[in-house]
Amino acid sequence: MNKRDWFSKLVDWVDDRFGFTNTILRPVPRYSLNPVYWLGALAFLAFLLQGLTGMMMLQYYVPTPEGAYDSTMKIIDTVPYGRLVESFHLYMAYAMVFLAFLHFVRGYFVGVYKRPRELMWIVGMLMGFVTLGLAFTGYLLPWTVISKSATDVSIGLVGNIPEPLSGWIKYLLSGAGSDEELLARFFALHVVILPAVLIILLALKMHMFEVHGVSEPLSNRFMKDMIDYREDALKPVKWFPEVFMYFTTLSLIFLGVMFSISALFPIEMPPQYSPEIAAMYTPQPEWYFLWMYQILKIEVFEGEGVKVALGLLGLLVLVIIILPFIDRSSVKHPIERPITTTLGIIGVVELIILTIWGAITPGQTIKNEEAFLFLVLPAIIISVISYFVYKRISALKQGKVVMLYEKFLKHSYDYLNFLISSLIISVLSGIISCSTALFIQRVVMNQLSLLSSTLLFLLLISSSITMLHVIRNELINSGFRILEVKR
């Protein structure tokens, strides 16, 4: 009996007992076995792992202003693996927000919101807002001086929203306004209400996903000349065992990286909230809200201008939600959507600039000329570059050098894919390799349960081995593609 026969028999045995192949989950095309198609699934995996670590912390956490901070410190200082659990929960929240953002950006640039997936886009956007809500409500629960001060500022901004909406939101978040009611409502939202809403939205999106299937790969009239697909790229792949094993591999790599980060950079708690200590700190939101806070700090939006800024932000959110009904074109490839692509690049760049800028200028009012320099000028530069790039592409497509254009895109796709894959793999390998010794030192040696430490370490090693296997396949596949292009 060879290894493949043994594995096939094991798969058949498991499937015979669980009936995995008889579920509603239908096969997916082979081209979708690509990490970029699984960003949303990884974000939901992060949500599930947050739920698991959250249930562990609930055994000790006390949701009152008097007990929240002390119970959190008890988890960190006295509970075996408490600091690791708290750190893992925090970084998983970051990962969930970041993966959801990447999922949104990819969907925007490749046009997944177009017919017939308009409602899938809207449901996905609602899931993104719920994710931000989970991050926002969970930020307050440790009751630190930073989280409480930032929450107070955020609730204060709600007063600039027109009535009666602002009154409803304030009552939903803080009730009568006491600290006890504020924490109780945030706790209920974070632990029960928002997770339930997210699960319902996920069920709705999964239903639509099974109806419409995986989004088609980018294509235009040069697609066949640009990308040399394998013959089986469009063939359906059963979700068990192929898709199941693929996502399991991604999940193990993801877990290994997140455990490494949690061990390398354990959580450090700010002081407990009190009005006296709060007066010594500048309130600052977490990184995923810094861009918005930085906009509100611009001089032109001070005073009554805050209402204008919030109105513009609300209009932006509305446009993004109803984008499928604004952009009605059937074209999806970024090369053939110059305006949409340029606006998307400007938005991502501005978001990064605002986030970094907000982190290095806490509490500072931003002068109008500085805002122009840091925000308007990059947008102008990107627009000018985009104009000339698309003008050049248009000339290449319409002129006699069209074959050169096709070959250039063909080469650039393969080399870029190889470069990005190699870069990501190198970074992940470095994190895993460099963190192994520190993982033993910071986690195993400083905790009481040797058995649990060993299991975590074995999981890290297993993820590393799995990732090396993925590296090997990716390099081989990329190398073959490049050779095929050169041939």
Secondary structure as UniProt FT lines:
FT   HELIX           3..18
FT   HELIX           20..22
FT   STRAND          28..29
FT   HELIX           30..32
FT   HELIX           35..38
FT   HELIX           39..58
FT   TURN            59..60
FT   TURN            65..67
FT   HELIX           68..77
FT   TURN            80..81
FT   HELIX           82..109
FT   TURN            110..113
FT   TURN            115..116
FT   HELIX           118..140
FT   TURN            141..142
FT   HELIX           145..158
FT   TURN            159..160
FT   TURN            163..164
FT   HELIX           165..174
FT   TURN            175..176
FT   HELIX           179..188
FT   HELIX           189..193
FT   HELIX           194..212
FT   TURN            221..222
FT   HELIX           223..226
FT   TURN            231..234
FT   STRAND          236..237
FT   HELIX           239..243
FT   HELIX           244..264
FT   HELIX           275..278
FT   TURN            279..280
FT   HELIX           287..289
FT   HELIX           290..296
FT   HELIX           299..301
FT   TURN            303..304
FT   HELIX           305..321
FT   HELIX           323..326
FT   HELIX           334..336
FT   HELIX           338..360
FT   TURN            362..363
FT   HELIX           368..371
FT   HELIX           372..376
FT   HELIX           377..398
FT   TURN            400..401
FT   HELIX           402..439
FT   HELIX           440..444
FT   TURN            445..446
FT   HELIX           450..486
//
